[in-house]
């Protein structure tokens, strides 16, 4: 299990104690783009659905064990956290479960929460900076490319970028070349699901400010803050019943914001780390 997941699970056990043995998955939806879970305490979490191109129909990959279709509901949280089996679905499920548990922790933690706010709204983009976006986050690419800042986009697949965006493309394998030189790094929460976030943050220099954003980012803030992250952009689910129906019908993140969720930003309570943000109150 990657380091950030290890740290999260250890924190989870220390906070919940024996209660972790009682929590189980009460409902689940795994769509084309999103995974949503509801736990037995009615907490709800989401994550990006991450699928590879590996064929699953061949006999050697057929699996009817735990955490396969019709065997996910009722599974204990502790079991999925300790599961040795690895797959894209397991990673997405595990992230959604952690985000569900964290949804309650955020309400009581010592954090600064800005409602109805996207992390990009907090950045002062008027002064020249080097900004690296991890993932083809098109809305961010468009907004930052319209400024005087230097922009790099780390991506596995160059074709994920639009033709006019490809001039910013940097192969994902070259992350050690651009992240250390960046003033701001914006990391998609998808990196939590595909287990690449540990390597990425390991390349961050002390002068660099880090944002993690997306539906997979509602982690225990403490863990991400202790791993060089300054701002977490995540979602607050406002209509859980609509969320599950939406995920089942191939809903995406922008559908969530239209029907059943709102953006929030979680910041470290120590604002001395926030000198790089734009002095702007989101509404």
C-alpha angles and dihedrals in degrees: 000000000000118000097254091052090048091052092046094051092048090051089047092054093047092051100040101033111179091354090079089069090058098051117096139166108271097178138002140186124188111190135173093274108011142040121208129186135183118203128212091262088058094250114144130210138178138201138175114270106240118198129173128208093249112125113246099186097077115103096242090062099045110121129183098166132107118323094023124118113308090011102076103076110083095024114136121248090228090056096053091047092054096038113130094198113100128208140134091256093050091051092050093046093048092050092049090050092051090048090052092054092044092053088077095041092055091059093058102031129106095256138121109243121193113197125222092007136133117212092237089064089063096056124096100224096172096087118068112264138158109245126187121195116198106212134017095286096169100190091052093045091053095048096045094043088060090062132071093256124116109248133201125178117202112206139157091216119044090198089066086076123076116247093257090050098053093089087072094050121125120175110252090236089065094063092119089061098056109024095064089051094050128103092199129023119193112197124191115231086235086084088068090057096045093044098239099114095089093060092044097053091044087069095052115114124218092255093054123096117213132208124188113193142170140068091299093056102081091104125141097292092218092066096050092042089053088053098060097274116139104179130027117201110196144142135266112209110226100172110033095177091054090046093060093048091047094051089050090056096053094266120177133206094272089054088054092056090049097051117012117007145046133210121253133178121215116202134184110266089231101082093191084087090055100069090114096059126099111254094242132130112218119222 
